[in-house]
Amino acid sequence: MCLKPLPNNTMIGSVESGKNNFTLHNDSLDIAVSNSSLKFPTLSISGIIRVAITFTLFILSIAMNGIFLLKLSRQHKKKASRLKLLLDNLMVANLVETIIVMPMDGIWNIMVQWYGGQFLCKVLNFLKLFSMYSPAFMVVVISIDRCLAVTKPLKSATQSTQIRKYMIYTAWLFSFVLALPQLWLFRMIHYSEPYAFSQCNTLRSFYNQWDQTIYNFFTFGFLFVIPLFIMLFCNFKIIFKMMKILRHNVNEISLNRSKNIIPQARMKTLKMTIAFVTSFIICWTPYYLIGIWYWIDPDLHNRLPEPMNHFFFVFGLLNPCFDPLIYGYFSL
């Protein structure tokens, strides 16, 4: 089953290519097909492999993020930590993405068409985009927090808790608000020929192709480009500041503290932050690049091998699995 790798166009597949042959019956969006040669999506061997890998990653992600979330909670009870609060929210965001995106994608690929009705069509696609925004925004919050800790240590020390909580609330709020259009865009489409077929997609939700392209780039910008820019900016600023300190006086990295363990701990958290950013970039860049390619060349799905389609999305699902491994490595 060939799927366009876009959060707001999931599962349109080959149905989208035949939309000019559809006529609208009524307000419930029952659609009659005037071309009986239309081919609906089917579950292929590569689709089955995708489902198997998705559910494997689902189990791994639930286990790893859950274990490290419990570990962080116990450590937080013993001793409060500024970074642990951020890591708590990152692990929760990863769990939300895991619980919503992975089972939904796996079951949808198995069933091929949508059996959940109009309500679940809208709500689950809203939750899917919400759960994809939140981990990206949490990594942004961690990057900003580490940047402030290095570049403005005194201000960060005195106002850290308030700023950190404000950024966390903002990340969750933005994830919620930016996902709201999904509730309007997604709807049930019912086909009567060549056989009964129901699907949840964005067909006829946009006035023209440009409207859809603008929304796609809007989503792409907030899911990937803007978070990536902020992450890179913060980490380059951190590296520049650290190099400047080391160049002038190696001892200044301790920020006027006497214990040598402080700079080592600071360096470890900075390396962990860079690792989170690197994981996000490596896992999701192929997915979004192929998405851009689809927007520029809509006929790409006819030329790109189907297994490659599945690979790009599944590769992105590795990200919530890598984050707890990164934390575990740097907390040893």
Secondary structure per residue as TSV (DSSP state, phi and psi in degrees):
chain	resnum	aa	ss	phi	psi
A	1	M	-	360.0	120.8
A	2	C	-	-87.0	121.0
A	3	L	-	-119.5	134.9
A	4	K	-	-73.9	129.4
A	5	P	-	-83.5	59.0
A	6	L	-	-126.2	136.5
A	7	P	T	-58.6	-31.0
A	8	N	T	-102.7	7.0
A	9	N	S	-130.8	26.7
A	10	T	T	-61.7	138.5
A	11	M	T	68.6	17.6
A	12	I	-	-71.6	-44.0
A	13	G	H	54.1	-142.0
A	14	S	H	-73.8	-14.1
A	15	V	H	-62.2	-38.8
A	16	E	H	-61.3	-34.7
A	17	S	H	-68.2	-18.5
A	18	G	T	-107.7	21.0
A	19	K	G	-67.0	-22.9
A	20	N	G	-71.1	-13.3
A	21	N	G	-92.9	2.3
A	22	F	E	-96.6	143.2
A	23	T	E	-123.4	139.8
A	24	L	E	-83.7	127.4
A	25	H	-	-81.7	-54.1
A	26	N	S	-155.8	-173.6
A	27	D	T	-68.0	-17.5
A	28	S	T	-81.2	1.9
A	29	L	-	64.5	33.0
A	30	D	E	-72.7	130.3
A	31	I	E	-121.6	133.3
A	32	A	E	-99.2	140.6
A	33	V	E	-100.4	121.1
A	34	S	S	-86.1	-10.8
A	35	N	-	-116.1	105.9
A	36	S	T	-71.1	-9.3
A	37	S	T	-84.0	-0.1
A	38	L	-	-60.0	133.5
A	39	K	-	-105.8	126.0
A	40	F	-	-86.8	160.5
A	41	P	-	-61.9	146.8
A	42	T	-	-132.1	160.1
A	43	L	-	-83.7	115.2
A	44	S	-	-99.0	177.3
A	45	I	H	-63.5	-43.6
A	46	S	H	-64.7	-31.5
A	47	G	H	-67.3	-39.1
A	48	I	H	-63.4	-42.3
A	49	I	H	-62.1	-41.6
A	50	R	H	-59.8	-43.8
A	51	V	H	-62.6	-43.8
A	52	A	H	-62.3	-43.8
A	53	I	H	-67.0	-40.7
A	54	T	H	-60.2	-45.4
A	55	F	H	-72.3	-28.2
A	56	T	H	-65.7	-45.7
A	57	L	H	-64.9	-33.7
A	58	F	H	-59.9	-47.7
A	59	I	H	-64.5	-44.4
A	60	L	H	-64.1	-43.9
A	61	S	H	-66.9	-42.9
A	62	I	H	-59.0	-46.5
A	63	A	H	-65.2	-50.4
A	64	M	H	-70.0	-46.6
A	65	N	H	-66.5	-36.5
A	66	G	H	-65.4	-43.9
A	67	I	H	-62.4	-46.9
A	68	F	H	-73.7	-26.0
A	69	L	H	-67.5	-41.3
A	70	L	H	-64.7	-39.9
A	71	K	H	-63.5	-42.9
A	72	L	H	-65.3	-38.1
A	73	S	H	-63.9	-41.4
A	74	R	H	-67.0	-41.6
A	75	Q	H	-65.5	-36.2
A	76	H	H	-67.6	-33.9
A	77	K	H	-67.6	-38.0
A	78	K	H	-73.1	-44.6
A	79	K	S	-151.3	119.3
A	80	A	-	-65.6	140.0
A	81	S	-	-137.3	137.6
A	82	R	H	-64.3	-43.2
A	83	L	H	-71.7	-33.4
A	84	K	H	-63.4	-33.6
A	85	L	H	-61.9	-41.8
A	86	L	H	-67.5	-42.3
A	87	L	H	-66.2	-36.0
A	88	D	H	-54.9	-49.2
A	89	N	H	-69.3	-33.3
A	90	L	H	-65.5	-44.1
A	91	M	H	-65.6	-38.8
A	92	V	H	-63.5	-43.4
A	93	A	H	-61.7	-40.4
A	94	N	H	-63.7	-39.6
A	95	L	H	-66.3	-39.7
A	96	V	H	-62.3	-45.2
A	97	E	H	-62.1	-42.2
A	98	T	H	-63.2	-47.8
A	99	I	H	-68.8	-34.4
A	100	I	H	-88.5	-55.4
A	101	V	H	-71.9	-48.2
A	102	M	H	-67.8	-51.8
A	103	P	H	-62.6	-38.7
A	104	M	H	-61.6	-45.1
A	105	D	H	-66.3	-43.5
A	106	G	H	-64.6	-47.9
A	107	I	H	-65.9	-40.0
A	108	W	H	-63.9	-38.4
A	109	N	H	-69.2	-35.4
A	110	I	H	-68.1	-46.2
A	111	M	H	-77.9	-23.0
A	112	V	-	71.2	-56.0
A	113	Q	S	-101.6	175.0
A	114	W	-	-100.7	123.8
A	115	Y	-	-110.9	3.9
A	116	G	S	-85.4	-7.2
A	117	G	H	83.0	174.3
A	118	Q	H	-63.3	-42.9
A	119	F	H	-62.5	-52.2
A	120	L	H	-67.4	-30.9
A	121	C	H	-56.8	-46.5
A	122	K	H	-76.2	-48.3
A	123	V	H	-66.2	-45.2
A	124	L	H	-68.5	-34.4
A	125	N	H	-73.6	-30.1
A	126	F	H	-64.8	-48.0
A	127	L	H	-64.2	-33.7
A	128	K	H	-62.2	-48.6
A	129	L	H	-69.1	-39.0
A	130	F	H	-57.1	-44.1
A	131	S	H	-73.8	-17.0
A	132	M	H	-86.5	-31.9
A	133	Y	H	-67.8	-45.9
A	134	S	H	-59.9	-44.3
A	135	P	H	-64.8	-38.3
A	136	A	H	-62.2	-44.1
A	137	F	H	-68.5	-32.0
A	138	M	H	-68.4	-37.5
A	139	V	H	-65.9	-34.8
A	140	V	H	-62.5	-44.7
A	141	V	H	-62.0	-43.1
A	142	I	H	-61.9	-42.0
A	143	S	H	-62.8	-44.8
A	144	I	H	-64.3	-42.9
A	145	D	H	-61.8	-45.3
A	146	R	H	-66.6	-34.4
A	147	C	H	-65.5	-44.6
A	148	L	H	-65.3	-36.5
A	149	A	H	-64.3	-31.0
A	150	V	H	-90.8	-44.6
A	151	T	H	-83.4	-30.0
A	152	K	S	-133.7	67.6
A	153	P	H	-62.2	-38.3
A	154	L	H	-68.0	-45.7
A	155	K	H	-66.8	-38.8
A	156	S	H	-64.3	-37.1
A	157	A	H	-70.1	-35.7
A	158	T	H	-85.8	-30.6
A	159	Q	H	-119.4	15.7
A	160	S	H	-61.0	-47.8
A	161	T	H	-62.4	-45.5
A	162	Q	H	-65.0	-46.2
A	163	I	H	-63.1	-43.2
A	164	R	H	-63.5	-45.4
A	165	K	H	-65.1	-38.0
A	166	Y	H	-62.9	-43.2
A	167	M	H	-66.3	-38.6
A	168	I	H	-65.3	-46.7
A	169	Y	H	-60.4	-41.1
A	170	T	H	-63.7	-40.1
A	171	A	H	-62.6	-45.7
A	172	W	H	-66.5	-40.4
A	173	L	H	-64.9	-45.0
A	174	F	H	-62.0	-40.0
A	175	S	H	-60.0	-41.8
A	176	F	H	-67.1	-50.0
A	177	V	H	-66.0	-44.6
A	178	L	H	-67.9	-21.2
A	179	A	H	-87.9	-11.2
A	180	L	T	-57.9	-36.8
A	181	P	H	-55.9	-23.8
A	182	Q	H	-59.9	-31.7
A	183	L	H	-65.3	-26.9
A	184	W	H	-92.8	-37.2
A	185	L	H	-73.5	-40.2
A	186	F	-	-84.1	140.2
A	187	R	E	-157.0	164.2
A	188	M	E	-81.3	135.7
A	189	I	E	-120.1	129.8
A	190	H	E	-115.7	129.1
A	191	Y	E	-111.8	142.5
A	192	S	-	-107.0	-21.1
A	193	E	S	-133.1	149.4
A	194	P	S	-72.0	-10.5
A	195	Y	S	-155.9	165.9
A	196	A	-	-62.3	128.1
A	197	F	E	-152.1	128.6
A	198	S	E	-118.7	139.4
A	199	Q	E	-142.4	150.9
A	200	C	E	-107.5	113.0
A	201	N	E	-157.1	-172.2
A	202	T	-	-103.0	16.9
A	203	L	T	-58.4	129.5
A	204	R	T	67.9	14.7
A	205	S	S	-85.6	-16.8
A	206	F	S	-112.4	146.4
A	207	Y	S	-69.3	-37.1
A	208	N	S	-152.5	178.4
A	209	Q	H	-63.8	-34.2
A	210	W	H	-66.1	-37.4
A	211	D	H	-60.5	-43.3
A	212	Q	H	-66.4	-40.6
A	213	T	H	-63.8	-41.7
A	214	I	H	-62.7	-44.6
A	215	Y	H	-65.5	-38.9
A	216	N	H	-60.5	-44.6
A	217	F	H	-71.0	-32.4
A	218	F	H	-61.3	-48.3
A	219	T	H	-63.6	-44.6
A	220	F	H	-60.2	-39.0
A	221	G	I	-64.5	-45.6
A	222	F	I	-81.2	-24.1
A	223	L	I	-80.8	-31.6
A	224	F	I	-133.3	-55.4
A	225	V	I	-65.2	-53.1
A	226	I	H	-65.0	-47.7
A	227	P	H	-58.5	-41.2
A	228	L	H	-62.7	-43.3
A	229	F	H	-61.7	-45.7
A	230	I	H	-64.7	-43.3
A	231	M	H	-59.3	-48.5
A	232	L	H	-65.1	-42.0
A	233	F	H	-60.4	-48.1
A	234	C	H	-63.6	-43.3
A	235	N	H	-72.5	-35.9
A	236	F	H	-65.9	-37.2
A	237	K	H	-66.2	-39.4
A	238	I	H	-62.3	-48.3
A	239	I	H	-61.7	-43.3
A	240	F	H	-61.7	-43.1
A	241	K	H	-65.3	-43.3
A	242	M	H	-64.5	-40.8
A	243	M	H	-65.4	-37.9
A	244	K	H	-64.5	-42.9
A	245	I	H	-64.4	-45.1
A	246	L	H	-64.8	-35.1
A	247	R	H	-68.6	-36.1
A	248	H	H	-84.5	-45.9
A	249	N	-	-162.9	114.7
A	250	V	G	-59.2	-33.7
A	251	N	G	-70.4	-18.6
A	252	E	G	-70.0	-16.7
A	253	I	G	-65.2	-19.8
A	254	S	G	-75.9	-4.5
A	255	L	T	56.2	43.7
A	256	N	T	65.7	24.5
A	257	R	-	-106.0	150.5
A	258	S	S	-85.1	-28.9
A	259	K	-	-78.8	132.4
A	260	N	T	-71.4	-18.7
A	261	I	H	-68.3	-24.3
A	262	I	H	-63.4	-52.5
A	263	P	H	-62.7	-32.7
A	264	Q	H	-66.0	-42.9
A	265	A	H	-65.3	-40.7
A	266	R	H	-62.9	-43.7
A	267	M	H	-64.2	-36.8
A	268	K	H	-64.9	-42.6
A	269	T	H	-68.5	-34.1
A	270	L	H	-67.0	-42.6
A	271	K	H	-64.2	-38.0
A	272	M	H	-64.4	-41.6
A	273	T	H	-61.8	-44.8
A	274	I	H	-62.1	-37.1
A	275	A	H	-65.6	-40.7
A	276	F	H	-60.0	-45.3
A	277	V	H	-64.4	-44.0
A	278	T	H	-62.2	-41.1
A	279	S	H	-62.3	-43.9
A	280	F	H	-60.0	-45.3
A	281	I	H	-65.3	-48.8
A	282	I	H	-64.1	-42.6
A	283	C	H	-73.6	-40.5
A	284	W	H	-99.6	-16.7
A	285	T	H	-58.6	-48.1
A	286	P	H	-58.6	-40.2
A	287	Y	H	-60.7	-46.9
A	288	Y	H	-76.6	-30.0
A	289	L	H	-65.7	-41.7
A	290	I	H	-68.0	-30.1
A	291	G	H	-64.3	-43.3
A	292	I	H	-61.1	-41.3
A	293	W	H	-61.3	-40.3
A	294	Y	H	-61.8	-41.3
A	295	W	H	-65.7	-38.7
A	296	I	H	-73.7	-39.4
A	297	D	-	-129.7	85.6
A	298	P	T	-60.0	-22.7
A	299	D	T	-81.5	4.3
A	300	L	H	-61.1	-34.1
A	301	H	H	-64.1	-17.7
A	302	N	H	-83.0	-18.6
A	303	R	H	-107.4	-28.3
A	304	L	S	-79.2	129.9
A	305	P	-	-56.2	137.4
A	306	E	H	-58.4	-41.3
A	307	P	H	-58.3	-32.5
A	308	M	H	-67.6	-37.2
A	309	N	H	-55.8	-49.8
A	310	H	H	-65.7	-38.9
A	311	F	H	-60.4	-44.8
A	312	F	H	-60.8	-40.3
A	313	F	H	-72.5	-45.6
A	314	V	H	-62.4	-35.6
A	315	F	H	-62.4	-36.7
A	316	G	H	-65.3	-30.5
A	317	L	T	-71.1	-9.0
A	318	L	T	-70.2	-23.4
A	319	N	H	-57.2	-50.5
A	320	P	H	-66.1	-16.7
A	321	C	H	-82.7	-31.6
A	322	F	H	-75.1	-34.9
A	323	D	H	-56.7	-48.3
A	324	P	H	-65.5	-30.1
A	325	L	H	-67.6	-38.6
A	326	I	H	-63.9	-46.1
A	327	Y	H	-62.0	-43.9
A	328	G	H	-61.2	-38.8
A	329	Y	H	-65.5	-44.7
A	330	F	H	-82.9	-8.0
A	331	S	T	-98.1	0.6
A	332	L	-	-67.0	360.0
